[in-house]
Amino acid sequence: MNQRKDTYRAALRREPDAAAPRPGPVTRLDLRYVRVTIELDPAVSREVTRWAGPPVSALLRAGAAVLRPLTGTP
């Protein structure tokens, strides 16, 4: 248990890694009684693209296949 505490405290004292990527855009909202900070991870857009890309591509192909006979173009 003591070793775990020591490891945790050492991690808290460590300086942040200089090679770590910079955080994404930060939006701050400061009111009299409320302070809100919203931080966006730069990897979110890559994850959304990776997750949503194949279904959107399939919809576009299906739409093109449906419209092809209607327009009369090969």
C-alpha positions in Angstrom: 0.0 0.0 0.0 2.8 2.4 0.8 4.5 1.7 -2.5 1.3 2.6 -4.3 1.0 5.9 -2.4 4.6 6.7 -3.1 4.2 6.0 -6.8 1.1 8.1 -7.0 2.7 11.0 -5.2 5.8 10.8 -7.5 3.5 10.9 -10.5 1.8 14.0 -9.2 5.2 15.8 -8.7 6.5 14.8 -12.2 6.7 17.6 -14.8 4.4 17.2 -17.8 6.1 15.5 -20.8 7.4 18.1 -23.2 6.8 15.8 -26.2 3.1 15.3 -25.3 0.8 16.8 -28.0 -0.8 20.1 -27.2 -4.5 19.9 -26.0 -7.2 20.9 -28.4 -9.1 24.1 -28.3 -10.2 25.2 -24.8 -13.3 27.1 -24.1 -13.8 28.8 -20.8 -17.0 30.2 -19.4 -16.5 32.2 -16.2 -19.5 33.5 -14.3 -19.8 34.8 -10.8 -20.5 31.4 -9.2 -19.8 28.9 -12.0 -16.6 28.2 -13.9 -16.8 25.7 -16.8 -13.9 24.6 -18.9 -14.5 22.5 -22.0 -11.5 20.9 -23.7 -11.8 19.0 -27.0 -9.4 16.2 -27.8 -7.9 16.6 -31.2 -8.3 12.8 -31.8 -12.1 13.1 -31.6 -12.5 14.2 -35.2 -10.4 11.3 -36.4 -12.5 8.9 -34.3 -15.8 10.3 -35.6 -14.5 10.1 -39.2 -13.3 6.5 -38.7 -16.6 5.5 -37.1 -19.0 7.3 -39.4 -17.1 7.1 -42.7 -18.1 3.6 -43.8 -21.9 4.0 -43.2 -21.9 7.4 -45.0 -20.0 6.0 -47.9 -22.4 3.1 -48.2 -25.4 5.5 -48.2 -23.8 7.5 -51.0 -23.2 4.4 -53.1 -26.8 3.3 -52.5 -28.1 6.7 -53.4 -26.1 6.8 -56.6 -27.4 3.3 -57.5 -31.0 4.4 -57.0 -30.6 7.7 -58.9 -28.7 6.1 -61.9 -31.9 4.5 -63.5 -33.9 7.6 -62.8 -31.5 9.9 -64.6 -30.9 7.5 -67.5 -27.1 7.8 -67.4 -24.9 4.7 -67.3 
